[in-house]
Amino acid sequence: MKKYLILLLIAGCSLTGFAQPKDFKTELYIGASGGMTFSKVRFYPNIIESFQQGNSGGIMFRLISEPHIGFQVEVNYTQKGWKEDSIGNAGDTKIGYSRILNYVSMPIMTHVNLGNKAFRFTINLGPEVAYMFSEEEHLTPASTVISAEQGFRTYVGKPTDTQLDFLFTFGLGMEYHLKKGGAFALEGRAYYSLPNLFNPDNYPYKVSQSNGAQVKLAYLFQINKKRKAAK
């Protein structure tokens, strides 16, 4: 419960910029992004796993209402999950396992930028809500037949228990702003989920929380950029 209260406090801090007096030219942006995710699941008791690579992409809205600070809202498609090199044996062959979780997510973040008008370092942080609309399991070799007698992990062949995810997201990046109002942005992010993917009452894992990193490239367009009058 404490974790959810902290998340709500962060959300409140993210929106405090609305109440500040405007003493400079507000910057308003819309944009699109694409990138890659590298995710795991923190299980306890621990299991041996490696990062699952996925894709991400979406649209964003940014309002900078104070010098160097504002807020950013996004709607993204994001793939997360995890990968295990071995969950058992089929004869002399090790059986690999991976699961991909497909989400629609909405981060609501405080945006901070440092630098001049053309080149800026950026920080984005805040809460995120995500909804899992599908998931996929993959066994290697693909012809493997799931059998309880082989001693596979208890979640193999079963869906996750949590579709709604609450996360905290933190990103560092850099941007180059063009004179005509556009900007290219490169950012690395880390995220951490609060809910468990599997109900501890039904599985031997007390913790099963997603975490990982994301690298994304974005293009933003400043929609309130003043145009110079034609001579």
DATA-V897900 format. One record per run of one state. SS is the DSSP state (H for helix, E for strand, C for the rest). FROM is the first residue (numbers start at 1). LEN is the number of residues. If there is no record, write none. Layout:
# DATA-V897900
SS:FROM:LEN + SS:FROM:LEN
This chain:
# DATA-V897900
C:1:1 + H:2:13 + C:15:1 + H:16:4 + C:20:7 + E:27:18 + C:45:5 + E:50:1 + C:51:1 + E:52:15 + C:67:2 + E:69:22 + C:91:2 + E:93:23 + C:116:3 + E:119:22 + C:141:7 + H:148:3 + C:151:13 + E:164:14 + C:178:4 + E:182:12 + C:194:13 + E:207:16 + C:223:9
